[in-house]
Amino acid sequence: MPLLFSYGTLQDPAVQRANFGRELDGRRDRLPGYAAELLEVADPDVPPSHHPVVRHTGDDADGVDGTVFDVTEDELAVADRYEIDDHHRILVSLGSGVRAWVYVAA
């Protein structure tokens, strides 16, 4: 089963229910070597107008807290459609040592 790390809206149970039809099982983790910032969304149909995004810094002192979720391959495809075009999905190692997918700045 794939793992998906979220530092933003996919942590919200209402967003999970709306997109996956269920609340996801997750646990807290950290994405080392990345920093978060707010990205202005150009599409006026995507509220809110700013979304969090992470960028690789390469600095071990940097890190982003979030939640790692167990998802199915189908749910991972749903998450791909949910995320805005300014993000792309990559496989990373989290602070706990597990490998998980995460959406980073495109």
N, C-alpha and C positions, 0 to 999 in steps of 0.2 A: 504494500500500500504506500503510495507517495506521501511525502510530508510537504506541507506548505507553510512558510513562515510569513506572518502578517504583522505589520507595524502600524496599520491604518484601519480603514473602515471594515475590512473583512473580519475584524475582531468583534464587531457589533453583532449580537445575536439576531437582531431584526434583519440586518443585511444578509446574514447566513440563511435565515429562514426564507427570505425572499429569493435568494439565488440558488440555494441547494435543497430547499424543502425540509431542512432540519438544522438544528444547532450542532456545530462541530465540536468534537472532543479535542481539547488542546491543553498545552502546558507552556508556562513562561520560559523564554529563552532569550538569547542575545545574539545579534549579528555583529561580530567584531570586524574592525577595519572599515566601517562605513559610517557616514554621518547623514542625518535627516535634514531635509529642508522642505519648504512649501513651494509647490509648483503651480503657477497660474494655468488654469485650464482654459483653452481657447474656445471650446465648444460650449455655447450658452445653455444647451440642453442638459449639461452634466453639472448638477449641483453637488457640493458647493463649488465656488469658483476657484478655490485653491485646494490641492490635494497633497498629502505628504508623499515624498519620494526620497529614496536613499541613493547616495553616490559613494563609490569606492574611494577611500582616502589612502588606504595602505598603511595607515597609522594604527598600531595595535591599541593605542590609548582611546581611539574612537570606537563607538559601538552604538547600536540601536536596539532598544528593548522591544519585545513583542511577544507573540504567541505562535508556537508551532502546532499545526493541526494535522491530524490523520485525515486524508481525503482519498477518494477513489480517482481513477483515471478520468472518469466522466466528470467528476466535480472539478478536477484540474482544468479540463476543457471549458467548463462553465466560468471558472475564475479568469481564464484567458479572455473570454468574451466580455467579462465584467470590467476588467482593467482598461484604463484609457490608453490611447496610442502612445502617450509619452512614457510608458513603462514597457519593459520587456522582461521575460522570465529567464532566470539563470539558476544553476545549481550551486549552492554554497555550503560551507561547513559552519555550523552554529557554535556558540560558546560551549554547549553541552557535548560537542563532538559529533552530533548527528548531521547528516547531509539532508538539505531541504531545498525546495524551490522557493525563490523570492522574486518579487517584481522590483526592478531597479530602474533608475533613469535611463531612458533610451539614448 
